Amino acid sequence: MTKAKSSGVDYQEDVPNIAVLGAGGGLRAMIALHGTLQELQKHGLLDTVMYLCGVSGATWCMSSLYKNGDWAEKLQALEKHMCDALTKSSWYLGKATEMLLEAAKDAKYSLTEFWAYTVVYGMLHELNKGHLSEQRGASESGKNPYPIYAAVDEHSFCKVTEYAPETWFEFTPHEASFLGYGASVPTEYFGSEYKNGVLKNHKEEENMSYLQGLWGSCIGSKAENEKVLKDIFFGIFKGNKESCLAFAMDDESITDCSIIGDVVSGIAGIGNPELVNNKVFSLVDAGIAINCAYPLVLRQDRKVKLILSFDYGPGDPFKTLKQAAKYCEDNHIPFPKVDENLLQDTDNPSDCYVFRGEGAPTVMHFPLFNKVNCPGYVEEWRIKFTPIRFLYKEGDVQKLLQSARMNVSNNKDKILQEIKHIVACSSKKARS
């Protein structure tokens, strides 16, 4: 917190934990989160952040950044790399085919691999063959926030609701774990076979492209996803890579969120019948539940006092906030009261909302498009930068980055004020 201290933050050794949440939203979320983080860094706020937690497209940004151990110190250079990859590079059918053929050798081959090496690769124009466990260095250096990647268990989601802790699953460089069951495995053993909590068959760790496909599998209904996959499949066999992505420009063919599932083997759920009895777990994009992973940062042991929630998703810009409030109410987790009277103008929201509560974390919520950064054009920009947009030109990438940056720069004093407030409250509590 060196830079924050120079801004007037008087902190003690026990610094309150701050979390940044990046909502899902396809490439829109990936690009916008990059702009958000760069602006936080510019104003000396990024080094106050303990956790960085993403859903869907936001995880694509995170997984790309954490390939670099000191990414927080070179965001400008990494932004250029991202922009070049999205706008100047292409995807190669030969590479996609090679990865698919290799993945198909596994008996547990699923649609996740196909999705990862066609759709996600086709969007990002990069294959990431690294591993999540390799991000430990970048997360332990003290230079970067600790990364948390969100997913949900399809079975639990369908059986219970998005408001049940057992629905939620998290990936970190150290562990892959079920939130509600307290069951986890080292990240490098994710996908391996367990029986009664004992490792039976160690499977090679999945690469990051595979995980990007798992985390970002939510773009349409099941029927529409099937259509997308068929279009890609037949496009590949026709040798026409353009046709493989042609569906991306058809706004009517992709609407509501749904699932492409991934089947993984039993996890170390010693003593829990639900985990012991299930042979497989199907993990999918967390955006089908709550498009911002509040449940993961609200774990009691994480002791988060301030949440900076950046909403990049479609539709109601307050939906995730309302869902988080209900999740906490249902599970008796402290959360500030959300005055829905302040959230009526969904078509023309402000750029920052602050919610405080006694004994609860403070939440600052930032809708991506608002009456401050695009006055009079909110709906137009929502449509222009729809989450189902698969291709970007450089000028549009820059416009999206600038919109995200403005939400931080225009509210940097408010963010700093809230940091000072929680530090003062923590210091007062420590003295009492």
matplotlib code that plots the C-alpha trace (Angstrom):
import matplotlib.pyplot as plt

x = [0.0, 3.0, 1.2, -2.0, -0.1, 1.3, -2.3, -3.1, -4.1, -3.0, -2.9, -1.7, -0.1, -3.5, -4.6, -8.3, -8.7, -10.0, -11.4, -12.0, -14.8, -14.8, -18.2, -18.6, -19.4, -17.3, -14.6, -16.3, -15.5, -11.9, -11.1, -12.9, -11.3, -7.9, -8.8, -10.1, -6.9, -4.7, -6.5, -6.5, -2.7, -2.3, -3.9, -2.0, -5.1, -4.2, -1.6, -4.3, -6.2, -5.9, -8.1, -9.0, -12.0, -13.4, -16.3, -16.4, -14.7, -13.1, -11.1, -9.7, -8.1, -6.8, -5.4, -3.5, -2.1, -0.9, 1.4, 3.6, 4.9, 5.0, 2.0, 0.8, 3.9, 3.6, -0.1, 0.5, 2.7, 0.3, -2.6, -0.8, -0.2, -3.9, -5.0, -2.7, -3.8, -7.5, -7.3, -4.2, -3.7, -5.8, -6.6, -5.1, -7.1, -4.0, -3.3, -7.0, -7.1, -3.8, -5.1, -8.4, -6.8, -4.6, -7.5, -9.6, -7.1, -8.5, -11.4, -13.0, -12.9, -15.9, -17.4, -15.2, -12.2, -14.0, -15.3, -11.9, -9.9, -12.4, -14.7, -12.5, -9.3, -11.2, -12.1, -8.8, -6.5, -4.1, -3.6, -2.4, -0.5, 0.6, -1.0, -2.8, -0.4, 2.3, 0.6, 1.8, 4.9, 2.8, 0.4, 2.9, 5.3, 3.2, 3.1, -0.2, -3.7, -4.4, -6.5, -9.7, -11.5, -15.1, -17.2, -20.4, -21.4, -24.1, -25.7, -26.0, -27.1, -30.0, -30.8, -30.6, -30.2, -27.5, -28.0, -26.7, -23.0, -22.6, -23.3, -20.0, -16.6, -13.3, -9.9, -6.8, -3.1, -3.1, -6.4, -9.5, -12.4, -16.1, -17.2, -20.1, -18.4, -15.0, -13.5, -10.5, -7.5, -4.2, -4.7, -2.3, -4.6, -7.8, -9.4, -7.6, -9.5, -10.2, -12.0, -13.1, -10.7, -7.7, -5.9, -6.3, -5.2, -3.3, -4.2, -1.9, -2.8, -5.1, -3.7, -5.1, -6.8, -8.9, -9.8, -10.6, -13.1, -14.6, -14.8, -16.1, -18.7, -21.8, -23.1, -26.4, -29.2, -28.4, -30.1, -28.2, -24.9, -25.5, -26.0, -22.8, -20.9, -22.3, -21.5, -17.9, -17.6, -18.8, -16.8, -13.6, -14.3, -15.0, -11.6, -13.3, -12.2, -14.3, -17.5, -16.4, -16.8, -19.6, -22.1, -20.5, -21.9, -25.5, -26.9, -30.2, -28.6, -27.1, -29.1, -29.6, -26.9, -26.5, -24.1, -21.3, -20.3, -17.1, -16.9, -14.2, -13.6, -14.4, -12.8, -11.5, -14.8, -14.0, -17.1, -19.5, -22.0, -22.8, -19.1, -18.2, -21.2, -20.8, -18.5, -18.2, -18.8, -19.8, -18.3, -19.5, -19.4, -20.4, -22.3, -25.3, -25.7, -24.5, -22.4, -20.2, -18.6, -19.5, -19.9, -16.2, -14.8, -17.4, -15.9, -15.5, -11.8, -11.0, -12.1, -13.0, -14.0, -14.3, -15.6, -15.1, -17.7, -17.2, -20.3, -19.5, -22.5, -25.6, -29.1, -29.9, -26.6, -27.8, -28.8, -25.6, -25.8, -29.4, -28.5, -25.5, -27.8, -30.3, -27.4, -26.2, -29.6, -30.3, -27.0, -26.8, -23.7, -23.2, -23.9, -24.9, -28.5, -29.2, -31.7, -33.5, -34.9, -31.4, -31.4, -34.5, -32.8, -31.4, -31.4, -29.4, -27.4, -24.8, -21.1, -20.7, -23.0, -21.8, -23.4, -22.2, -23.5, -22.7, -20.6, -20.6, -18.2, -18.7, -19.7, -18.9, -20.7, -19.6, -21.9, -19.7, -21.9, -23.5, -24.7, -21.2, -18.9, -21.4, -24.2, -27.1, -25.6, -25.9, -28.2, -26.3, -23.0, -24.6, -25.7, -22.4, -20.3, -22.6, -21.1, -21.9, -19.6, -16.7, -14.6, -13.2, -11.4, -8.6, -10.7, -13.5, -11.0, -9.7, -13.2, -14.1, -10.8, -11.5, -15.0, -13.7, -10.9, -13.3, -15.3, -12.1, -10.7, -14.0, -14.4, -10.8, -11.5, -14.6, -12.6, -9.8, -12.3, -13.8, -10.4, -9.6, -12.9, -12.4, -8.8, -9.9, -12.7, -10.3, -7.7, -10.4, -11.6, -8.0, -7.4, -10.7]
y = [0.0, 2.3, 4.5, 4.6, 5.8, 8.6, 9.5, 10.0, 6.5, 6.0, 2.2, -0.2, -3.6, -5.2, -3.8, -4.4, -6.7, -5.2, -7.2, -6.3, -8.2, -8.4, -9.5, -11.7, -10.3, -12.0, -9.9, -6.8, -8.0, -9.0, -5.6, -3.6, -5.3, -4.5, -0.8, -0.9, -2.5, -0.1, 2.9, 1.6, 1.1, 4.6, 6.2, 4.1, 2.0, -1.4, -2.1, -1.8, -4.8, -8.2, -10.3, -10.1, -12.3, -12.9, -14.6, -15.7, -13.1, -11.4, -14.6, -14.4, -11.0, -12.4, -15.6, -13.6, -11.1, -13.7, -15.2, -12.3, -12.3, -8.5, -7.7, -4.9, -3.0, -3.2, -3.0, -0.5, -2.9, -5.7, -3.6, -3.2, -7.0, -7.6, -5.1, -6.5, -10.1, -9.2, -6.9, -7.9, -11.6, -14.5, -18.0, -21.0, -24.0, -26.2, -25.3, -25.8, -29.2, -30.2, -29.3, -31.1, -34.3, -34.3, -33.7, -36.4, -39.0, -38.5, -40.8, -37.8, -35.6, -33.2, -30.2, -28.0, -28.9, -28.3, -25.0, -23.9, -24.7, -23.3, -20.6, -19.2, -19.5, -18.0, -15.0, -14.5, -15.5, -17.0, -20.4, -20.4, -23.7, -22.6, -24.0, -22.3, -23.7, -21.8, -18.5, -19.1, -17.0, -14.1, -14.4, -14.8, -12.0, -9.4, -7.3, -8.5, -9.2, -12.9, -14.3, -16.2, -17.8, -18.6, -21.6, -23.4, -27.0, -27.6, -30.4, -28.3, -25.3, -27.2, -29.1, -26.1, -22.5, -19.9, -18.8, -22.1, -22.1, -25.6, -24.4, -22.4, -23.6, -21.7, -22.0, -20.4, -21.0, -23.2, -25.0, -26.0, -26.2, -26.3, -23.3, -25.0, -28.3, -27.2, -29.8, -29.0, -30.4, -28.9, -27.1, -29.4, -32.4, -30.9, -33.5, -36.4, -39.3, -39.6, -42.2, -41.4, -38.5, -40.6, -39.9, -42.9, -41.7, -38.5, -36.8, -34.2, -30.7, -29.0, -26.1, -22.5, -22.6, -25.5, -23.6, -20.5, -22.6, -23.9, -20.5, -18.8, -21.2, -19.1, -17.4, -18.9, -21.4, -25.1, -25.2, -22.2, -23.5, -26.7, -24.6, -22.7, -25.9, -27.5, -24.4, -24.5, -28.2, -28.2, -25.1, -26.9, -29.8, -27.4, -25.9, -22.5, -20.9, -17.7, -19.7, -21.1, -17.6, -16.3, -17.1, -14.4, -11.6, -13.0, -11.2, -13.1, -16.5, -16.0, -14.6, -16.1, -17.6, -21.4, -24.2, -26.1, -28.6, -30.1, -33.4, -33.9, -36.8, -36.9, -34.4, -35.0, -34.6, -36.7, -37.3, -35.5, -38.0, -35.5, -35.5, -39.1, -40.6, -38.4, -39.9, -36.8, -33.1, -30.8, -27.4, -24.5, -20.7, -19.0, -16.4, -18.7, -18.2, -14.8, -12.9, -11.4, -13.8, -12.2, -15.6, -16.4, -13.2, -13.2, -16.3, -15.5, -16.4, -13.8, -11.0, -8.6, -5.2, -3.3, -4.7, -2.9, -4.5, -3.7, -4.8, -5.6, -7.9, -7.5, -6.3, -4.9, -3.3, -3.9, -7.5, -9.0, -6.6, -7.6, -11.3, -10.9, -9.3, -12.2, -14.7, -13.2, -12.9, -16.6, -17.7, -15.3, -13.5, -9.8, -7.6, -3.9, -3.0, -2.4, 0.4, -0.6, 2.9, 4.0, 1.3, 2.2, 3.8, 0.8, 2.5, 5.5, 4.5, 6.6, 5.5, 4.6, 3.4, 3.0, 0.8, 0.6, -1.5, -2.1, -5.2, -5.8, -5.0, -1.8, -2.4, 0.1, -0.8, 0.5, -0.1, -0.2, 2.2, 5.0, 8.6, 9.9, 8.1, 7.9, 10.5, 10.0, 6.9, 4.2, 1.9, 2.5, 1.5, -1.5, -2.8, -1.8, -3.6, -6.5, -9.4, -11.7, -9.7, -11.9, -9.5, -6.1, -3.4, -1.5, 1.7, -0.1, -1.7, 1.7, 3.1, 0.3, 0.7, 4.4, 3.8, 1.4, 3.8, 6.7, 4.7, 4.6, 8.0, 9.8, 8.0, 7.7, 10.1, 8.2, 4.9, 6.5, 7.9, 4.5, 3.0, 5.6, 5.0, 1.2, 1.7, 4.2, 1.8, -1.1, 1.0, 2.2, -1.4, -2.6, 0.0, -0.8]
z = [0.0, -0.5, -3.2, -1.2, 1.9, -0.2, -0.9, 2.7, 3.8, 7.4, 7.7, 10.4, 9.9, 9.8, 6.5, 5.6, 2.6, -0.6, -3.5, -7.2, -8.9, -12.7, -14.1, -17.1, -20.6, -23.3, -24.9, -23.6, -20.1, -21.0, -22.5, -19.9, -17.0, -18.5, -18.7, -15.1, -13.7, -15.7, -14.3, -10.7, -11.1, -12.6, -9.5, -7.0, -6.0, -7.4, -4.8, -2.1, -3.7, -2.0, -4.3, -8.0, -8.8, -12.3, -14.1, -17.7, -20.0, -17.0, -16.4, -19.9, -19.0, -15.7, -17.1, -19.7, -17.2, -14.7, -17.3, -16.3, -12.7, -12.6, -14.7, -12.4, -13.2, -17.0, -17.8, -20.6, -22.6, -21.9, -23.2, -26.5, -26.7, -26.0, -28.6, -31.2, -30.5, -30.8, -33.8, -35.8, -35.2, -36.4, -35.4, -37.2, -38.2, -38.0, -34.4, -33.4, -35.1, -33.4, -29.9, -30.6, -31.8, -28.7, -26.4, -28.1, -26.9, -23.3, -22.4, -20.7, -23.8, -23.6, -25.4, -23.2, -25.2, -28.5, -27.2, -25.9, -29.0, -31.5, -30.1, -27.3, -29.4, -32.3, -30.1, -28.3, -31.2, -28.7, -27.2, -23.6, -23.0, -19.5, -16.3, -13.4, -10.8, -12.6, -11.5, -7.9, -8.4, -9.7, -6.9, -4.1, -5.1, -3.3, -6.5, -7.8, -6.3, -5.6, -8.5, -8.0, -11.0, -10.7, -11.9, -10.8, -10.6, -13.1, -11.0, -7.9, -9.8, -11.4, -8.2, -5.8, -6.9, -7.6, -4.0, -2.5, -1.6, -2.8, -6.4, -6.4, -7.3, -7.4, -9.0, -7.6, -8.3, -5.2, -5.0, -6.9, -4.4, -3.7, -1.7, 0.1, 1.0, 2.2, -0.2, -2.3, -4.2, -5.2, -8.5, -10.3, -9.4, -10.7, -13.0, -11.3, -9.9, -6.2, -4.1, -0.6, -0.6, -1.7, -5.0, -7.3, -10.7, -11.3, -14.5, -16.2, -15.3, -17.8, -19.7, -19.5, -22.8, -21.6, -18.4, -20.4, -22.3, -19.0, -17.4, -20.5, -21.9, -21.5, -24.6, -25.6, -25.0, -25.3, -28.7, -29.9, -28.5, -30.5, -33.6, -33.0, -32.5, -35.7, -37.7, -36.5, -36.9, -40.5, -41.2, -40.2, -42.5, -45.3, -44.6, -44.3, -41.0, -41.8, -41.7, -38.3, -36.9, -39.1, -36.4, -34.2, -36.3, -36.1, -33.1, -33.2, -33.0, -29.6, -26.7, -23.3, -21.2, -20.9, -20.6, -22.1, -19.4, -18.4, -16.7, -14.0, -11.7, -8.0, -5.7, -2.2, -0.3, 2.7, 4.8, 2.4, 0.8, -2.0, -3.1, -2.2, -4.1, -7.3, -9.8, -11.8, -11.5, -14.4, -14.0, -16.1, -16.6, -13.3, -15.3, -15.5, -11.7, -10.6, -13.2, -10.5, -8.0, -4.7, -3.0, -3.5, -2.0, 0.8, 2.3, 6.0, 6.1, 3.4, 5.6, 2.8, 3.9, 0.6, -2.7, -5.9, -8.3, -12.0, -13.9, -17.6, -18.2, -20.4, -19.3, -15.9, -14.6, -11.0, -11.4, -9.8, -6.9, -6.1, -6.5, -4.1, -1.6, -1.8, -1.6, 1.6, 3.1, 2.3, 3.8, 6.7, 5.4, 6.3, 3.4, 3.2, 2.6, -1.0, -1.4, -4.6, -4.9, -6.0, -8.7, -10.7, -13.7, -15.4, -18.7, -17.6, -14.5, -12.7, -12.8, -9.1, -6.2, -2.7, -0.1, 3.5, 6.4, 10.0, 10.3, 6.6, 3.8, 1.8, -1.8, -4.6, -7.8, -11.2, -14.3, -17.4, -19.5, -17.7, -18.0, -17.1, -19.6, -22.5, -21.8, -24.2, -25.7, -23.0, -24.9, -28.2, -26.6, -24.9, -28.3, -30.1, -27.5, -26.8, -24.9, -27.8, -30.1, -31.2, -33.3, -32.5, -34.5, -32.8, -32.5, -30.7, -28.3, -27.4, -26.9, -24.6, -22.6, -22.3, -21.0, -18.3, -17.4, -16.9, -14.3, -12.2, -12.9, -12.3, -9.0, -7.7, -4.9, -3.8, -3.8, -1.8, 0.6, 1.2, 1.7, 4.3, 6.0, 6.3, 7.5, 10.1, 11.3, 11.5, 13.4, 15.8, 16.3, 16.9, 19.6, 21.4]

ax = plt.figure().add_subplot(projection="3d")
ax.plot(x, y, z, "-o")
ax.set_aspect("equal")
plt.show()
